[in-house]
């Protein structure tokens, strides 16, 4: 089946400008910008035309496989389809599902989500069931002594595009403030009484001291051998940045402090921050603000993290409130992400690229996704 049409009366956001002019799509590819076409025309009535959004890190899928702390959804394909609908409905045409490998809290639901998603995603891609193009971002918890055994079955370069090295040991990185760590985990038995909490902290720190360094080294070697992009996670100190650089990371994901972000940026790492952080005006757990990164010109890529709809909204906030041009803001949810992940066929509205496209209208100052196409085929 062919997908050929022309989009007219749209504000077209390219990599470096906003233009008025038809965009022609032929056989799932952008055939040209401007000129005339004999194909069917879609009148956008002045709405924006964005490239399909690219999501580098979302754990949204886990909410569908484990919608409650004690619930594992029994039908994996239904859970994945529900997640896919939300992703496509947010204008995301390429998504890296960020699945946790290893854990520091003993949750079985997370490993179930990893196993089920990996299995069902391979099947769904063959049957063309899904709307968005789904791939994997493996978040490797180096404080888990079983990490390498857990990782081995899933280290498949055909659908794994990114690996991040994480360490959520209490007292480290994101959880350097033990008070905030305890507040965040109030639902866990070990967080109720002081003696249980202190015992848990001591146990996790001991395990981390034994296994984190060898786990980090092995993962770095595995990524280098397969040519998979490697990211650090929650860099907090200059030592964390230096550690990542030595391991070969190219992305610094959610740095927790301005000090770490500045050093990572100066060292040539691309900075990833949370779109919810931008929309809410600050970090959920009190870390540095993505808006501060943007103000200093250090913000390269936005991730929707736990809220898919936040990507487009955050881009407009950067444009409206911080003065970035719209192409500069949209690049952080499209072409910058594509470049960082090595995608050469998508991420911008440009002749010869995939016709992954998003129609966006404004409700006051809030962007609303109206229509989405992937390779020229309407998916929402």
N, C-alpha and C positions, 0 to 999 in steps of 0.2 A: 504494500500500500504506500502511495506517495502522499506527502504532506506539503502542499505548495499553496501559499497565500501571501498577501501583503498587508502590513500593518500601517495604517495612516493616522494622521492627526494625533501623534504621540510625542511626548517629550522623551527623546531617546538618550539614555545615559550610556555613553561609551567610556572607554578607559580614560580619556582626557578631556571630554567635553559633553555638553548637553545640546543636542541638535533637534531641529524640527525636520522631519523628512520620512518618507516611507522606508520601511524595512521589509525586504523581500526574502521569503523563505521558500526553498525548493528542496524537496526530498530530505527534509530534516536538517538542512544546513542553511546558514545565513548566506543568501546568494548576492546580496548587495544592499547598500544603504543609499537612498535617494533614487531618482529616476522614476520610470513608470513600469507598471506591471499589468498584464492581462489577467492575472490570477484574482481570485476572490479577495475582496478587501475587508479588513476589520477596522472599523472606525473607533479609535480609542477615546474620542471626545475630550482630548487634552490630558488624559492620564499619563503617568510615567511608564516607560518601558525599561525595565532593568534586565541585565543578564540573569540567568538562573543563579540563585544563591548557592554558595558552597559552604557546607558546615564541616568544620575540622574536628569538633569535639562535642558530642552530645551524649549524655547518659539518659536521655529521655526514654530510650527503649527499655531500660530497666524498670521504669514505672509501669510499663504495660505487662511485663512478665511477672513482676512482683508488685501489684498495686497496693498491697497492704503489708505491714511487717511480717505477718504470719500467713500470707497468701501467695502461692505460686500458681499463676494462671494455667489451667490444664491444657489449653489448646495453643500451642506455640504459633501456629500460622495466623490465628486470630489476633494474638498479641502483636505480632510483627505487622500485620495489616493495619491495625489500629494506630500503631506508631507511624507507619508509612503515610497514612492519611493525614496525620497531624503535620508531618514533615512537609509533604507536598503542599498542603494548605497554607503553609507559612512561606511559600515561595522558594523552598530549598529543593534543588533538582539533583544535587550531588551531596551525599551525607556520609561522613565517617562516624559510624556508631562506636562510641568510646566505651568499650566493655572492660570492666576490671578483671585482671588476671591476678589472683592472689588477694588476700584480705588481711586486715589487722584486727578484725572484730569477730571472726568466726562465723560469718553469714553464709549459709548454704545457698540462699536464693540467688546471690550474685553469680556463683559458679553455674547454677542451673541456667540463668539467663545467657551466660556465655556459650554454654554447650548448645542450648536450644536455638539461639539466634544464629550461631555459626552454621548449624546443620540446615535449618529451615531457609536461611538466606541463600545458600548455594542452590537449593531446590527451587526457590522462588525466582532466582535470576534466570534459570533455564526455562521456566514456564512463563516468564514475563508478567508475573503477577503484580509486581510492585510498581508504583508510580515513579518514585525517585530512584536514582542510581545509588545503591547502598554498598558501602565498603566498610572496612574496619580500622579503627584506631585502638590498639591494645595498650591499656594502661597497666603497666607492670609494677606491682607493689613489692619492692625489693625487701621489705621487712618481713615477708612471708617466707619461711624456710622451705616451703613446698613449691615456690614460684616456678622454678625451671621445669619441674615435672608437669605442672599445670599448663605451662606455656607450650610445651613441645607439640601437642596435637593441633594447635591452632596457628602455628607460625607458617602461614601459607601466603607467599608473596602475591598470589593472583588477586586476592581481595584484601590483604593487609597493606595499607598505604602509609601507616604511621604507627610508631611505637613511642610511648612516653615512659620515662623512668620516674616512678612516684615513690615517696616515702612518707607515710602518714603516721609514723611513730610519734606518740605524744611527747611534746617538748621539742619536736623538730619542725622546721618549715612552716606549713600552714598552721600546725598545732603547737607552735612554740609557747603560746599562752595556755597553760594547763587549765586555767579557770574557764576560758572560752571552750576548750576541748570538753570539759566536763559538762558545761551548760548545753552544748550541742548534742551530747550523748545521754541526756537525762533519762531516756527510755530503757537504757541497758542496766541490768542488775548490778554490774560491777561499778556503776557510777553513783549508786545510792549512798552507801556507807563509806566513810573516809578510809577505813582499813581495807575494804575491798578495792576501792579506787586506787589507793597507793600500791597495793599488791599488783594490780593490773598494770600500772605504769612501770613498776620495776620489772615485771615479766616481759613486757613488750620491748623495753630498752635493752634487756639482756639478749633477747632473740635478735633484735636489730643489729646489735654489736657483732653477733656471730655470722650473720648471713647477708647483710646489705651490701658490703663491699664486693664479695665474690659474685653475687647476683648482678650487680651493676656491670661489672666487667664482662660477664658472659653475655648479657643482653647487648651491650655495645658491640661485641665481636659478631654476634649473630646478625645484627642489623647491617653492619659493615659488609659482611659476607654476602648478604642478599640484596644490598642496595636499597634498604628501606629507610625512609626518613626517620630520624631520631630526635625526640624533644626531651628537654628537662621539664620538671613540673614543680611549681611553688618555690622557685629560687628565692632565698631570703637574705643570704649573705654573699659577700664577694667569693668566699670559698666554694659556695654552691655553684656559682657561675663558672669558676675556674675548673671545678670537677666536671661539669657538663662539657666545657670546651675540650678538655682532655679526652672525653669519651666520644667526641665527634658529633655532638648535638648541633642542630642548625636553628632550632626553635626554642624559645623560652616561654613556656606556657604558664600563664597566671603568676608572674613574679609577685611576691608578697610585699616587697618594699621598694621604694623609689631607688634606694641605693643599688639593689640588685638589678633593677630594670635599667638603670643608667649604665651600669657596667656591661650588662648583656648587650644593650644597644650599641655601645661604643665598640664592643668586640665583634660586631657584625651579626649577632643573632637576631632573628625576627621575633618581635614581641607579640604574644597572643594574650588578649584580655577578654573578659566576659561581657557580652552584650547586656545581660541583666544588670551588671555592675553599672553600665552607662545609663540604662533606663531608670534604675532605682536611685542613681546618684551616689553610689558607693558600694563597697564590698559587703557581702552577707556576714562575714566573720571579722570585719574590722581591718582587713588588709588594705593596701594602697588602692587608690581609685583609678579606674581605667581612664577617667576624664583627665586626671593629672598626667597620665602617660601621653594622652593625645595632645594636651596643652604643650608638652615639651617635644612633640614631634616623634615620640617613641612608639606609638601604637601602630602596628602593621596589620594585624588580623583580629577580627572579632569572632567569638564563638558564642553560640546561643546557650551552651552548657545544659541547663535544665529547662529552658523555656524557648522553644523553637521560634515563636513569633517575635522574639526580641531582636532578631538580626536586622530586619528592615527598619524597625523603630529606632534602634541605636544609631544606625547610619544617618537617619534624618536628624537625630539629636546632635550628632557631631556637626552636621551641616548647619542647622538652625541656631544652635547655642554656642558653638565654638568657632564658627566661621570657616570651617573646611569647605572647599567647593564640593558640590554633590558628587562629581566623579571621584574625588579623593576619598570621600566617605564611603561610597559604594564599593570602591576598590578593596576595602577592608573586609567585605563580605563576598567578594567575587574573585577578581583577577589576582589580587595579592595572595589569596589562599591557593588558587590554581598554580601560581608560580612556585610557591613554597613546596607544594606537593608534586611538582613535576607534570601537571596536566597541561598539555599543549593544545588540546582540542576544545576547550571550554573556558568559561570565566569572563568573557567579554562579548559585547555586540560588535562583531567584526566579520567581514566577509571571509568565508571559509570555515568559520567556527561552527560548533554545534548550535542549533537553534533551541537552546535552553533559555527560555524567556519568561518574564514575570510582568504582569500588568498590575500597577499599583495606583490606587486613588487615595486622596487625602480626605480624612474626616477630621475637620479642624486641622490640627497639626500632627495627627497620628496617621501613619500609612496603613492602608488596608489592602491586603492581597486580593485581587478580584479574579485573575485568571493566570494559569501556569501552563507552560509548554515544555516538554522535554524532547529534544531532537525533532521539533516540529509537531509533535503529537500533544494534543490537549490532555493534561492529566488532572486539572482542577478547574 
